[in-house]
Amino acid sequence: MLKAVFHSVSHLLFPHLCNGCGSDLISGRHLVCLKCHQLLAETGFAALPGNPVEKALWGRLICNSAMSQYYFTKDSLLQNLIHQFKYKNNKELAHYFGVLMGEALRASARFPLPDVLVPLPLFPDKERKRGYNQSAVLCEGIAEVLQVPVCYNAVLRIRYTSTQTLKTRMERWQNVEGVFVTAEKAELQQKRILLVDDVITTGATLEACGNAIVEDFPDVQLSVATLAYAAT
C-alpha cells in the first residue's frame, strides 16, 4: 500500500507526459503514448529486401542491407519528435527511438549483428553548439539492445556544410563531397559496421560517409540504418 501511495504522489508531483501529445503516461519506460505511436508510420524495411532505402543507395554505396524505421512526412508527428531531439535538447527521446530501432534490427534476419555502430558525424562546431550528436544518441539506444559498442570517432566530418534541406539532388552530392575521413583504423578493419543517421532523403550524406569507410577499408561489411525515410 505504501508503495502504491508513493507511486501516486510521485506521479502527481512529477507527471510523465507523452512527448507527442502531452497526455499523461502510465509507464515510465515509454516516452510516446500508444495513440501517438499509432500515428507513426512504420516502414517494415528491416524485414524487406530491396526496400526504398536500399534502392536509393544502389550503385552508389556497397552496402549489405539498409533500413529506416518510419516514413517521414512534412508537418507530421515524427517531424515534431525529431525536431525535439535535434533542436530542443531532448536527448532522452533520441535514445528512446534508438532502442526501438535496435529492437527492429534484432528481430530482422537480414541484419547480422554488427561488430560496431558508427554514427554519422556532425561538424565539431555544430556538435558543440547542439551539445551532442543526435545520430550518436540513436546509436546508444541501438547499442543498449544489441549489446555492441559505439565508435564515436571512426569517421570525422572535416568541413562545415550548409543544410541539405532546400538543395537539389545534385547540390546535395556536391555539398558533401570530400567531407568525411576515417580515423579509428583498428576499430573498423574487417568489421561488420552499422552506419546510423536520423533521416535519409536522397542518401547523399550517407553515401559520402559510407564510401569514405569502404574506400579505406574494402574488407568491411557495411549496413545502414536510419530512424526515418523521407521520399523525394
PyMOL commands that set and color helices and strands:
alter all, ss='L'
color gray80, all
select helices_A, chain A and resi 2-13+34-39+45-47+52-57+77-87+91-107+124-130+134-146+169-176+185-188+204-216
alter helices_A, ss='H'
color red, helices_A
select strands_A, chain A and resi 65-71+116-119+155-157+180-182+192-200+221-229
alter strands_A, ss='S'
color yellow, strands_A
deselect
rebuild
show_as cartoon
